[in-house]
């Protein structure tokens, strides 16, 4: 099915609820202060889209093309990004909380001061990414590829890490207190002294001061 170039981007500050925006072609569009609630963007072309302080709440973005897009202070809350192409996306001060990314392509990406808490990133490839200082509290990182990533100072508290690949990852200063360290391959992983104590305790060692 073809695109829908006749469906134009909304004006700044607009509020849309339940809108069918599947297959729209908003290549290079700029949106500011727009709120989308329960809208569908299936297979839409949002390449090089720019958003500023926009909200996408419970939206479906299955198969969306968003490569090269830039988002500043925007929120994508409990959205579905199934099979989305998110190559070279810039997330600056954004909230992705509760969103799901099954089969999505996320790298390379630039993420600064953004909140990925409660997201589902199962099986996603984030290898080699700079995710330092980002928030992944209670995120599902099951089977995710985080090899050679920079996660220094990140909030990873209560993140699900079964099967996560960490070889060469830098975890120093990250919040990992509730991690299940047993079973993780820590080859080449950089950790700090507090994390070393956590790892030792997880393997039954009695750590004494």
Helices and strands as residue ranges (DSSP letters): E 15-17, E 30-32, E 35-37, E 50-52, E 55-57, E 70-72, E 75-77, E 89-92, E 109-112, H 193-202
